[in-house]
């Protein structure tokens, strides 16, 4: 009997030992589990964000370029093309899609979904990891996957849980949703929901429809795998899963789900890069402007702002609608003009095309100079440290390349030397449009394709301005001599002898049509670019005052004080010319062009506010009379085709000059310009509240039209102005003026030339003397 009692007692002791062990393990497990969170909170598994960092999480934000009509034109960024949006800017169905797919109990937990976590533990993760939106945000913002093994992942998970609960205490549910959408990388430079909506669908987030929202939410699973460009079928399937989840939780009906699942993705892919999109040449200028501003304006702590990471907001004067109209005008006109240029200069008609007046040695020299100025030469010479002989030989080795054409990019194999010759045959445009009263630059087209041609023909490029310089001479003469547009001047030749005005040799102006007989009013002389009349005015006032006038009008480029400048020999930029002409439209007050009105930091603090710079240059009367003179250009002069049909071969002209005839009926002042051998074509056009200058020409002046028919400013540049202005007038929100130019209350100079018809023939030599005496 005693032996049996001992056995029974041993069994009871063993059972008690097991119970004790269980509770020890259980408590130890609880303590260990809690310890993991404590250790994570204390930073033993890696640095944890403190309160300050949680309040201001570090994310790289692209700087925004904002137009005057409050449109996002583009962004400056290196790796993160991110622009945050507020929760209110997210459509309801986008938020619903996220909650239905990622965290259906989002509104009920405080960062950790207990039910989902227990399910994940008991199913060993086969039913999903149960990460809440807050945990996923924590992972995106503050943690990185440190290990592929389960233990390392468990430690990271603990950090995510701790940070998620802290985020829930720090932010509202809506703020966490917005942060999650803003932080996520959707691929293809689409950092954050705003970039994703823009790049994949060409929309702002609030404009996304239901199926577009479902696609973007579906990408949260893995944007590298579910990339709509590389894996459209997988992305569509994933989108359909999101729609199914939305139907499951009653966010949408089954009917809507079924109908949307039967649709395609319908992408509208709009890649964002520094070389593509709207106003690319202006953005290149703006980049330099901002770098200069940043170098002179440090942060309060002395460090420098980052153009690419600090989320600056740069408010510009560019109007996105006008900019689009300007770029469209270039795209409509230039292909037709280029086709005519190529037709005139085909190799079978001229073996040295497109360089008409050069012999072979001169062409070779031209190409060699271009070779040494090329990016290829710079890279091989200075980056790769190659010898000159090796670099020169490389230009004759065919390589794969993508070249520009007006019909689209062409993938081809070509020698770099041949590609350089090919590119030198292209005509290039430059356009700038400005409000003369405020100085705000509204449109800036520095070329035809920034990806292939980075040279800016608005501010960087300077070319001979031809007859567009003549209004400066006329304005000087009106200012000094009180001339009227109705005054008549002889057209006969005049020679300014050597020594006068410091002229090194005699200079004689010649009229293009060879006509030197009779007299002509100043208004008709400017309208028809009569060179001898401009030369006579120059002889009266001298080149010094004309140069001073140009300087006061904002011309900064060098202008030699010689009589020949009367006919437009100086090389000036479109930027300078538009600012100068704007002074006439602004009643004689020069206003410095403005491109940036305000700069803010990411929190909306104003860092820079522009101050207008103006100065009085001319009296209101002289400015008005000069404008009145230039109105004649579009009434009956070289710009007359703006109003009526061209007297030449209209059928042929219509094929080349898109949109012709233009048939404007409102007051327009302007001036055409054509340089020697038809190398450069200009048109400066003004209405009371908008001044626009256009230049067209080849990279090298040796490339030019063979005839004046298409090689003049009225054919090369004026059509772009006309197409641009017609589009602006068709957009009533732009409020481009069709009114008369406003004159001074009292006008002492006669501008009513209704009695001066055609060329005036004085009856006697005495009248001639009277005219010349002024």
C-alpha positions, 0 to 999 in steps of 0.5 A: 500500500505504501508503495502505491501512495508514493507513485501517486504523489510523484504524478501530482508533483510532475503535473504541478511542475508542468503547470508551473512551467506553462505559466512561466513560459506564458508570462515569459512570453508576454514579458518578452513580447512586451519587451520587444516593444519596449526595446523597440521604443527605447531604440535598441533595434535601431534609431527611433524617431523622436517627437520632433521628427514625427511632427516633421518627417523628412521627405524630399519634396520637389520644388514646384513651378507655378504659372500665373493662372495657378497651374503646376507647370513642372517641378525641379527634382533629382530622385523624388518627384514629390509634391504633397496634397492635402486630404481634401484634394483626394477624391472619396473613392480613392480613399475608399479604395485604399481602406477597402483594400489595405485596412478595412478597420482603419477607422476603428484601431489606433495603429495596430489591428488586433484582429488582423494581427491574431489572424496573421499569427494563427495562419502564420501570415498565409492570410496576409501580414495584417499591416495597417495603413499607419504601419505601412506609413511608418515603414515608408517614413522611418524603417527599412527592411534590415534582414531577410530572416524572420527574426530580423523582420520581427524586430522591424515589425516591432518598430513599425508597430511602435511608430504606428501608434505614435503616428496615430497619437500625433496625426488625425486619421485623415492626415495619415491617409494623405501622408501615405498617398504623398509618400508612396513611390508609384514608379516612373518618377511618380513619387506621391499621388499628385505625380502619379495622377499627372504621369499616368492619367494627365490629371490632378488627384481630385480629377481621378475617376473610380477605375483610375483610383482603383489602379493606383491603389492596386499599385500599393501592393508592389509598384515595381511588379504592378507597373502599368507600362511594363505589366499592364495585364497584371496591373489590370488584374490587381485593379480588379481585385481592388474593385472587388474589395470595394464591392465586398465592403459596400463602397460600390455596387456589384453592377459598377464593379462588373462594368469597370472590370470589363474596361481597359486601363486607359492610361494617358501617360505623361512622362515628367522630365526636365527636357519634356513638358510645357515651357522647357526653355523657360524652366532652364532659365528658371533653374539658373535664376533659382541657383543664383537666388539660392546662393544669395539667400541662405536659410535662417540657420545658414545652410542653403536651400535645395532646389530639388529637395526642399519643396520650394514653390516658385510662382512665375509670370508664365500663363500656362494657356498662353504658353501652350498657344505659343508652343502650338503656334511654333509646332504648326508653322515650323514644319511647313517652313522647314519643308520649304527650306529643305526643298530649296536646299536639296543636294540635287539642286545644290551640293553644298546645301544648306550652306549656300554661299560657302565653298567646301573648305568653308563648310568643313571649317564650319563643321569642325567648329561645331564639332569642337563646340559639341557636347560629344567633344566636351565629354570625350575631351574633359570627362574621358581625357581623350586626345584630339585625334581620337575624338575627331576620328570618333565623329566618322564612326557610325553609332546608334542614335535618336534624332529629331524630326518634325514627324517624330523622333527617328532611331537610326545609325549615323555618323556623328559628323553627319548628324551634326550636318543634319542638325545644322540644316534646321531652322529654329524659333524664339518667341517671348510675350510680355505684358508691357504694363507689368513686365510679366513675361507670359510665354517663352519658347526658346526653341522647337525641342529642348530634348534635342536642342538645349540652346535658348533663342530667347535670352541666350541667343543673339542675332542681327535684328534687321529692320526691327531696329528702325523704330529706335532710330525713328523714336530718337528722331521724333524725340529730338526733332518733333517729327510727325508720321505724316512728314515726308522725306526724299527716298534718294540715296544718302552717303554719310562721309568718312569721319562723320560720327567717327565713321571709319569709311563712307557709308551709303544705304540702299533700298531693297527694291532699288527705288530712290525716286520721290518722297514718302511719309515717315509712316509709309517709310517705316511700313515698307522699310525704306532704308534711305529714309532711316539713313537720313534720320540717322544722319540728322540725329547721329548714332550716339543718341540712337545707342543711348535710346536703345540703352534706355529701352533696356538693350544691354548688348553691345551696339557700336555707335556707327551709322550702319546700326540704322539698318539693324546690324547689331546682334540682340536677343528676343528678350531685349527686343520685347522689353524695348518695344514694350516701352512704346506700348507702355507710354514711354515707361520701361518696365524690366521683364519679370519672370518670378513674382514670389518664392515660398518654402514648403510651409508657405512662408514667403522667401522672396517677393519681386519689386517692379523696376521701371524708368521713364524713357520717352514722353507719352507723346513720343511713345504714342507717335512711335506706336502710330508709326508702327501701326502703319506696318500692319495697315499697308506695309510689310506686316499687312498680310496680318489683315488681308491676302498676300498679293503674290501666289496665294495658293502656294503661300497657303500651303506653306504658311499655316493659318493664312490669311489671318484677317485681324481687324483690331489695332496692331503695331509692329515691325518685320525684320529680315537680315542679309541673305535671308538668314534671320526673320523677325516680327515684333507685334504689339497690342495695348496689353501684350507685346510679342517678339518672334525670331526664326533662323538657322544655327549658322547664318550661312544656312538661309533661304535662297529667295526673299519670298520665304526668307523674310520676317513676314514669312518666317516669323510673322505667321507664328505671331499670328497663330499665337495671337489668334489662339489668344483671342479665341480664349476670352479668359486671357483678356488680350486687348483689341482696343486702340492704343491710348494716346496722351490727353493733349497731342502736339504732333499730328498723327492724322495722315489721311490727307497724305496718300502714297508718296508725296512729290514736293513742287519745289526745291524750297519745300525739300529744303524745308523738310530737311531742315526739320 
